[in-house]
Amino acid sequence: MLKLKKVDDFILASGTSDSAQKRDCGNKPVVKIEKITVNSAENYDSELICTVHAVPDAMVNWKKNDVNIKPDDRITIRKDGHSYILKISKTQKSDFGEYTCSAVNRVGKSEKNVQLTGTPSPARYFKGYEDREKKVPVLSWTIESNSPITEHVLQYRKVGDEKWNVVKPEVSNPEGNIYTIKQELPNLGQGQYEAKVRSRNTYGWSQWSETKNFNGVVAQRTHNMHHDMHHSHPSTTYDLNHSGPETKSLDNENAKENIRQDASSLNSGQARSILSSLLFLCLAFLATHQQ
């Protein structure tokens, strides 16, 4: 009996050690969210998506208020590769709130939260460009809203200042549910500036967008460059949120483009003159080598 007990103890210990080794070989689930904030509206269909990678495979659940969501006639949960999709048909106001994608395997547990809301999604910085005629920089964002947007607010200031300047960009017609916010910012002095925006629909205000830095003197410097080259062009797109060497690089690219455009705009008389000069040089070169 004693030997059996020792054998049993050995088997138990080996089993524990083997289990620990298996845990060491696995990976805790990695959860990623496609959109942290998902905009919807009443009677619209809503989809929340998370991707999960884990070894061994994880058990994945969607939760709201820390309670597992059970599929019904309006709610479905399906798996597509590594994606887990929670679909809510004919969204109701009571469906708005915070949802959690939870994944667990024997190695550990991971969770990420998603906000389903009727308010607009936080704006995404789109691009910056300069209006060559007005000599002013223009900033642009896109924002998603299934409910009509009624108001935009843009705040900007020089980096280091406490007070924000406030402007209200015009609300333009959307393409589908995507709105574009575009605003000129004239009379900016030298230095770095920062800007952020938010929008309001019938459900309320969106969160502020990420603060975006941009150079307040790009327009002035680019204008001087064109003046020196005695050449002007319509609006050209470039990134306004860089400064220093990167901005100089952008100016260099603009200068190269302008030189190419200047070359292409030569009149026929200038072209004939250049060709004549080249022909003369070639003949002189051949005559020298024949001697």
Helices and strands as residue ranges (DSSP letters): H 2-25, E 27-33, E 37-39, E 46-55, E 59-64, E 67-68, E 75-80, E 83-88, G 93-95, E 97-104, E 109-117, E 124-131, E 136-144, E 149-158, E 165-167, E 178-184, E 192-201, E 204-205, E 212-215, H 218-228, E 236-237, H 245-264, H 268-290
